[in-house]
């Protein structure tokens, strides 16, 4: 069987037989992988001419809805993915992380985009910057999709999640992708991509697949393209320094395998909940995916007086870790992804044994349940001990990418931090402690060397996702050896595939460009109250200037009685004189309540509900006898999708509100959001 590539709308084989890939459980042949004969200018041209323009025509919300539909489609096909995933040596739990974890990333990004980004093809970032004395010259920042291709080069250990966690933010940003999975597990990625293409949810050219070598693909990239890489640090450095990537300053994000650590707190006693959590977490990270995780715990850093207790507890737990065919009942750890990987881990282990003591495993004398020991890629869980971690470099620089971890001791908190830093940059570190001050010291002392830090104790253990689980809403990456990149991270990841541009001009001009009202922009006056208009009829910049209202003592007293707020500055004449106000003032919330009464049109109309308030600032106090007036301006319109057939079509309108006093000085500024009915279906 040939593992195919999907290029320019066609599934294609390589011209030669290529590389044979095998079932990690029994050594059976899965197929042949080759990309020979592919003209690598073709997928780039197809993405740039077809996929990119089509994606950029879609709004953020359109793309998000397609991500959600794609997630639902893939979820319906998951059992076939599980079947194929078992060939990689993955247990059901391993496959769940890879398959359903990857699909959940699509759901997460769909939700994030629809909740946090406008229903536009571009993004306006931050507030307007006033650049001149009179306010006729201002600046804004906008983000637009890059007009190139996102090339995603992935490692073997997560053939589903590794792809989906990268394409979700890329497609959400409006950038087409070319996926290059690791050859040894590319057959699972191919199966998922076949379903993505079959779904027809994204425009042709949005997603392409290269099974096998990327050939001279990198030679043909340009300044609008982006490359992401997950894998070994050595391979990543070679790709990052590719002459064409350097010449064209092509963004290159690298997420490399690192020597991640987990620290046991000094006060944690054997038999305590935190001690048991630590043992469970280290053992789990050694066995999930057979330790083939870029986030796995490679260094277990524990107090010197706990070395023996931790060692015995880990040996006991690892001894119960049944190794074998994941299809067999009771098997908790499968083989490595392939025999070449198995050989690499054995070789690396020999290097570590030169300076570390073998505590558990690490020999060929182990048994398996099911599978084929001679043709499969089995490796036993292995624990080492380093007695001089501050003067021995090997466990901080050599990684056995399998079920291997090294135990090392420390004397005090500062020493634990120093040992953690010896990894020279990690994707993730964890700390198990119930001492919050210890947690603070270790987190602040080691954060500069980590992309993510988990503090685990019995308070959060029940809901914690654990040391090794990156989450779409948080940064996944790390400094130094870990690559210096930041994948995922919520909206941050989407912005990576967009160009941030500063635009300058007159407020009215920038309002026309951004579809967002800017201070100083021309205001549109209409005798029809804006709350009587449907969503489509409202214009950005449409403004209502209200009547005036003089604030009285009765207003303050009545509001205090209704709200229960009898703060001294509103009611105590003597105390108010000594306050920063120098006199009694109205409640801030009375001011915005009164403002609402001034700009609201009370009769039934297209406004369905108050949707919220943002960015409220009380600028100046309002005293008894002051007169206030309100300016209400349509700032932004966000079309919303209908959730049900019964729901009225609607959109969110953001209103810029400014309350001024009799001297035309702002006393309160904020945004309100209203849900407004649309006529269209």
N, C-alpha and C positions, 0 to 999 in steps of 0.2 A: 504494500500500500504506500502511495506517495502522500506525504503531508504537503498540502498545497499552499500557495500564496494567493492573495486576492489583490490584483493589480489592475487599475484602470477599468474597473467594472467586470473583470474576468477572473475566474479561478484558473490558476496555471501551475504546471509542474516545472521543475528545473530540467535543464537539458541533459544532465548526467544523473547517475544513481544517487550520489551525494553521501550523506552520513546516515547510518542505520541507528535507530533508537530502539530501546528495549524496555519491556515490562520489568520494573524494579523488583517485583515480587518473585517472579519465576524465570526471568531471563528471556521470555518469548519475544520475538521481534514484533514491534508495533508498526514500524514503517520506515520509510526513507525520507530524508529531508534534504532539499537542495533548492537554491535560488539561482543556480548557474543559468546563464543565457538571458537573464532579465536585464533590460535596459533601465537602469535606475533613474534616468531622467524622466521616464514615463510616469511613475507614480507621483513624482513631484509636480510635473506639469498638469496631471489630472487633478490633483488636489488644489493647485493654484487656480486652474481655469474653471473647474466644475464645483468641487466641494466647498472651497472658501467663499466664492461669491454667493452661493446658495445659502450657506449658513449665516452669512452676514446680513442677508435680507430678513432673517428671522429675528424677532425680539428675544430678549433674555427669557421672557416667560414662555415663548414658543419653544425655545430650546429646552427649557426646564420641563415642560409638559412632555416632550419627547423622551427625555431622560427617564421620567417616571414610567411612561408607557414601555420603554425598553426594559426597565427593571422588572416590570410585571411580566413581560414576555419571557425574559430569561428565567425568572422564578418558576414559570410554568414548565420549563425544560430542565430543571435542576437535576432530576434523577438521572438523566443521561450524562450530565456533567459529572455526577458522583461516580457513575460506573467507570468513566474514563479516568477520573482522578485517581482511582484505586491503583491504576497501573503505575502511577508515580511513586507508589509506596505510602500514600496518605491513608490514615485511618478516617473513619467517618467524621470525627471531630476535626481532624486536620483539614479535610475537604470542606467542612462547614465554614471554617474560618476563611478559606480561600474562595469558595463559590458564593455562599450567601453573604459572607463579609464583603466581598466585592460588589455584589448586587445591592447591598444596603448602602454602599457609597453612592450609587446612582440615585437612590431614593433621597439620601441626605442632601446631595447637591441640588436636586430638583426642588426640595423644600426650602433650602437656603436661598436659592435664587429668587423664587417666587415671593419669599418673605422680605428679603433685604435689597433686592435690586429692582429698578424701574422696568416697566413694560416698554422698553426702548431698545434700539440696536447699539446704543452707546451708554456710557456711564459718566455722570457728573460727580466729581469728588470734592468734598470739602466745601467751605463757604467762599463767597466772593471776597477778593482781596482788593481793598481800595488803594489805587496807585497814584492818585492825584489829589490835590487840595480840595478841589471843587466837586470831586466824585464823578467827573465825566469820563474817566479812564480807569478801568478796573481789570482784574484778572481772575480767571477761573482755571480749574484743571479738569480735563475730560480724558476718558479712556476709551479707545476704540480697538476692535480686534486687530491683531497683527495680520497682515495679508500674505502670510506664508503658510508653512506646514509645521506641525508639532511632531517631531520624530521621537517615539518612545522606545527605548532599548531596555528590555526587562531581564531580570534574573530568572533562574529556573525554579525557585522555591515557591513562588505564588503565581502560577500561570494565569489564574483568573483575576484575583484581587490586584496583582501587580499591574495588569492592563487596565482594569476598570477604574482603579483609583486615580489613574493618570488621564484617561480619556474623558472622565466626567467633568473636571474643571476645564479641560481644553474645549470640548464641545459646547459647554455652557458659555464660554467666552466667545465662541463663534469661530474657532480655529480647527481646520481639518487635521486628522491624525494619521500617521503611519506607524503601525505597531510592529516591533521586532522582538518576538519572545526568544528566550534561550532555546537552543535546538533540542536539548534532551527532553524537555517537557512541552514542546511546541504543539504536539498533537492535541492537548487539552485547550490551549489558546485557540487553535484553529477551529475546534468544535464550537467554542463560544462565539467566535467571529462569524462563523457560518449562520448562526442564529441571529446575530445582530444584522447581518446583511439581509437575511430572509425576512426579517420583520418589516423592512422597508420604511422604518421610522425616520431615518436621517437621509438627507439628500445624497445622491450618488457622488462619490469622491470625498465624502466626509470621513470615511474609515477605510483604510487599506492595511493589508497584512503582508509582511515579508517573513516567510518561513525559511530559515537558513541564514547565510551570510548577507550583510548589507552591501557587500561589494564596494563600489566607489560612490555610494549614495552621499556620503558626507562631503565629497568633492564638489557636489552640485548644489549645496545649500547656499542661501544668501542671507542678507541682513534682516529679512522679515521672518526667518525660520527660528525655531526653538528646538533644542535637543534636551531630553531628560534621560538619565541613565541610572539604573539600579543594578548593583553587582559588586564585584571585588574592587578594592581601592586601586590596585595596580592597573586593571583594565580601564577603569574610569579616568585615571590620570593620562593614559595614552590617548583616549578619545578626546579629553578636554584640551590636550595640546595639539590636536589635529591642525595642520597649517591653515586649512580653509576656515575652520571655526575661529582660530585666532585672527586671521586676516579680516574677516567680516564681523568680528565682535558678536558672534552668534551666542545668545544666551544658552548656557549649558548648566543644567541642574543635575547634581550628582548626589545620590543616596547610596553610600557604600557600607559594606559590612564593617562592624566596629566591635571593639572589645568592651562590650557593655558590662556594667557592674551592678551588683545588688549589695547593699550594706545592711548589716544587722546592728541595731542600736545597742549601746553599751549596757543599758539597764534591762534588756530583755532577758528574762530568766527561762531556762529549759522548762517545758511543760506549760508555759503561759500561752495565751491565744496568739500573741505576736510571734513567738518562737515557732509555733506550728505553722503559722502563715508563711513564715520565711522558708521553712523546709518545703512546704507545698509549692511555693512559687518557684524556687530554684529547680526542683525536680520537674515541675511542669515545663519550664523553659528549656530543659534538657531533652524532653521527650516529645513535645508537640512538634510536628513536622520533622521528627528525629533530630531536633536541634538545628535544622536548616532554616534558620530565621535570622535576618539581619538585626533583629532586636533581641536575640537570645542572650541569656545571662552567661557570660564567659568567665567572669571573675566574681566569686562570692567572698566578700570582704566582711570578716566577723571579728569580734574582740578576741584577743589571744586566749582569754580564759574560757572561751566558748568553742574553741576549735574542736576539741574532742567530742563534745556533745553534738555539735552540728554535723561533724563527720559521721558519727554513728547513726544519727537520725537520717541523714541523706542515704547512707548505705542501706539502711533498712527499707527505706521507701523505694530506692532504685532497684533493689533486689526483687521487689514485687512487680516491677515494670515488665510485663510479658512482651517479648519481642517476636515478631513473626509476620505472617500474612494478615493484613488488616481485615480480610474477609472472615477470618477465624474468630470464633467467640472467645472473649477474654483477652485478645491481643490489644495492647495499649500503645505500642510503638511499632511502626512499620520500618521498612528498609530505607536507606538513602535513595536519592532519585536515580542513581545509576552506579555502575561498578567503577567508572572513572572517578566519580566523586568519592566513592568508598576508598579507593587507593590514595587519593589526595589526603583524606582524613587520617589514614594510617600513617602516611609519611609525616604529616604535621604533628601527629601525636608523638612520634619518635623524637622529634625536635624538642617538644615540651618535656618529655621524660628525661632529657639530658640535664634539666635543672629543677625538675619537680618530682615529687614522690607520687607513685601510683597508689591511690586509696581504694578505688573500686573499678572493676571492669578493665578495659584497656588491653585485653588479651584475646587471642582467637579461640579461647576455650569458653564458648558460650553456646547456648542452645536456642533454637527457634521453634515456633509453633506454626506448622504449615510452611508453604513457600519452598523455594529451592536454595539451599545454603550456598551451593557452588555457583549457581548462575545468577542468583539474586544479589542485592547490594546491602546486606545486613551489617550493622555495626552496633556493638554493645554500648549502653550508657556508661560513661567513663568519668570518674572524678579524680582530680589530681590535687596535690597540696604543695604550695610554695612557702617555704619557711622564712625566706628573706625577700619579701615583695618590694621593698624599697631599693634593693640593690641588684635585683634580678630582672632583666628587661624582657625576657622571652614571653612570659604570660601576659605582658602588656602590649606586645607587638606581633605575636604569632597567633593566628586564629585557626583552630580546627573547626571547620564549618560542618559540625555534626553534633551528636549528643555528648559533648565534652565541656567540662567546666573545671576551673581551678579554684581551690579554696585557699585563702590567704588571711593572715591575722594582722590586727592593729592594736596599738596600746592606748591611744586616746583619739578624740574626735578629729583633731588637726591631722593626725597621721592617717586616719581613714579618708579624709578629704584629699590628702597628698597622694595616696594610693589610687583613688578614683581618677585623679587627674593624669596619672601615668598612662592611661589609655589614649591620651592625646586627641581627644575628641570622640564623643559617642552619640549614637542616636538616642539612647535612653539609659537612664540610671534609675535605680529604685532604692528606697530606704524603708525598712520595717522598724517602726518605733512607736511607742505610745507617749514619748516625751516631746512635746511640741517645741520646746526651746532647742532641743537637740536637732529636731527636724529643721528649724529655722537656720541654725548654724551650718548644717551640712548642705542644705539647699542653696543658701546664699554663697557658701564657700566653693561649691562645685558647679553652679549653674552655667558659668562661662564655658564649661567643657562638655555640656550636654544640650541636646535638642529638646529633650523632654525628661522630666523627673516625676516619678511616682512616689508619694509618701503613703505607705500602707499600714493600717492598724485595724484593730477589731471594730472601730467605729464605721469604717467605710468598706470593709472587706466584703460584706454581703453584696454590694452593688458595684464594686470595683471591677473594671475590665482587665486588670492585671498588668504586669510589667511589659509584656510583649505585644500589646494590642494598640496600634496606632488608631486614632479616631479622625474621621473626616473634618471635624470642626477644629481640630488642634494641629499645630505644625508637626509634620513628620520629616525629620532631617536632623542634622547636627553639624557641629564645627569640626575642623581638622580632619582626622582620619575618616570621619563619617561623611565627608564630602563637601561640607559647607553649604548644602542646599536646604530648601524648605519646601517639601511637598505637602499637599493637603493644606490644612490651616484655614478651612472655610473659604470666605470670599477672597482672602489673600491669594489662594492658589489660582483662582479665576483671573485675577489681575496680572498674574505672571504671564499670561498669554495675550495681554493687551498692551497697547502703547499709551503711556501717560503723556499728555501734551498740555502745556500751559497756553491758554489763549488770552489775548488782550484786546481791549477795544471799549467802545461806548457801552454802557449798561443795556441799552435797548438792543444793540447789535448782538451782544452776548446772550440776551434773553431769547432772541430769534434762533440762535444757534443751539442753545442748550435745552430749549423748551422748559426753562425754569426762570421765574422772575428774579431779577437782580435789583438790589437797591439802587435807586437813581434812574431806573428804566422808565420809559413812557408808560403812564397809567391810562387805562381805557375806562372811560365813564359811560354808563348806560342807565337810562331812567328805570329800566327793569331791574329789580333787586336780584343779585346773583343767586340767592337761594331759591329763586323761582325758575332757574334754568336747569335743563338737563345737562348731563355730563358733556355731551357733544357740543353744546351751545356755548359753554364757558370758554373764554379766551384767557391765555396766560397774560397776566398784567391787568386783568379786569379788576377795577377798584371801587369800593364803596367807602365814602366818608360819612360817618354817622353824625347825628345831632350831638349836642353837648349835654353834660350832666354835672351839676355841682354837688360835691360830696358834703353831707351834713353829719352832725353828731348822731342824729337818729339812725343814719345808715350804719354807723359803726356799732351802736348799741344793739340794733336789731340783728346785725350779722353775728355779733358776739353771742347773742342769745340763741340764734338758730344753730350756729356751728359749735358752741361751747368753748370757743377760743376767747379767753379773757386775759390774754397776755398784757403785761403792765403797760407796754408802749401804746396800747389802744385805750386803756381805761384809767390808768393812774396818772393824774396830772403832774404830781410832784416827781414821781419816778421818771416819767417821760421827759421832763425838763432836764434831768441829769443824764439822759440817754444820748446816744449819738445823733438822734433825730432832733432833740431840743424841744419837742412838743409832741402832743398826741397825734398819732397817724392812723390812717385806715389800714385794715388788714390787706395784705397783698392779694389774698384770695377773694376778698370783696371786690378789689379793683378789676380782676379778670372776670368775676361773675357779673359785675355791672357792665363790663365791656360786652359780654355775651348778650346781655339783655338789650344792648344798644345796636348790635349788628344783626341779630337773629330776626328773620322774618317768620312770625309765629304760625301763619296759616299752613295747612297741608300743601306739600309740593314735592319736587324731585329729591330733596334732601331726605335721606332715609334714617340716618343716625349720625351721632357724634362718634368718630372713630378713634379719637385720642388727641393728645397734646404733646408737643416736643419743644425742647430748647427754651424753656421759660426762664426769663431773667427779670427781676424787679430792679429797675435801673435807678429810679428816684422815688423817695417817699411821697405819699399823697396825704395831705393834711386836711383837717376840717376847713371847708370853704374853698378848696381847690376845685377847678373845673376840668373834667376829662373829656376826651373825644377819641374816637377810634378810626384807624384806617385798616380796612380789610382788603387784601389783594390776593387774587388767584395766583399762587406760586408754581404749582406743579399738578399735573393730572396723571394718574396711574390707572390704566384700564385693568380691571380684574376679570378673571375667568369665572364663569358660572360653575358653581359646585354641584348644583342639581338643576333639573329641568324646571322645577317649581320656583327657583330663586329668580328674582328680578335681575336683569342685566344691570351691572353697576360698575362704578369705579371710585377710587379714592381721590379726593381733591385736597391738596395741601394749601392752606391759606396762610399768608404772611400777615401777622397782626401786630400793629403798633398802637399803643395807648399813649397819648400825649396829654400834657396839662395846658393851662391857660397861657403859658409862655412858649408853647410848641416844643417843650422838652419831653423826650420819651420817658415814661414812667414804668412801662412794662413792654417787653417784646417777646414774641413766641410764635409758634406755628400751631394751628389746629388742623385736624384732619376730619373730613366729613365723607360719609358714604353717600354717593349721589347716583340716582337712577340713570341708566342709559336707555335710549330708545331702541337701538339696534340689538339684534339677537347675537 
